C-alpha cells in the first residue's frame, strides 16, 4: 500500500506544471494551483512548523474554511 506522502511526492515530481487543485465559485474557476506551487507552499509551511518546534508525534488542530491554506497546512503536516 502506498502512503499519502509517497503518493504526493510522486505526483509533485510527475505532474509539476499540471493543475493540482481548482477552486470553483459560481460555476467559474476562481483559482488554480499547479503541483509545483502546491509543493513549494506546503514545504514552506512544513519548514515554518519545524521552526515552531512541531514534531511528528504532536497533535495539531487546523480550523479553516475550505481553502487553499487548509490543503497546504494539511500536506505540510
N, C-alpha and C positions, 0 to 999 in steps of 0.2 A: 504494500500500500504506500502510495506517495504522500508525503506530508505537505501541508499548505505552504510552508516556507520554500520547500523544494519546487513545488508547482509554480509558485510566484516567481522564483528565481529563474526557472527555465522560460517562463513567459516573458520576463523582463529582457532576457537575452535574445529570444527568438523573434519577438514582435516589437522591438524598440520603437519604431515610428508609427505603429498602428494604434488606433484608438482603444484604450483600455476601458474608459468609462465615458458615458454620455449622460448628461443631465437634461431632462426634457421638462419644459414648463409650457403650458398652454399649447400642447402639440408641436412645439418647436424646440429644436436643440438649443439649449442655453449655454452649455459649457461642454467641451470635450477635452479629455486628458489622455495623452499617449502613455504607453507603458514606460517609456523613458522618463517622462515627467513624474509619473507616479512613483517610480523607483527613487528618483532624486529627492522628492519631497518626503517620502517615507524614511529614507536614510537620514535626512536632516533631522526629522523628528526623533528617530531612534538615537541619534547622537545627542540630542537635547535631553532625552530621557536618561541616557547614560551619565551625562553631566549632572543631572539631578539625583543621581545615585539610585535610580530604579533598577532593581535586579530581577533576574529570571523568576525567582520564586515569589516576588512581591505581588500583592493584589492591587489592581488598578481599576478604578471606575471611570468610565468615559460617559459623559452625558451631553450629547449634542443632538440636534435635529439631524435628519437625513441630510448629509452634506459631504463634500469632498474631504473636509478636515476630519470627519469621523472615520472615513476609509483610510486616510493617511495615518492617523493615530493607531487604528486597529492593525494595520500592516506593520507599523513600527514596533508595536508591542509583540 
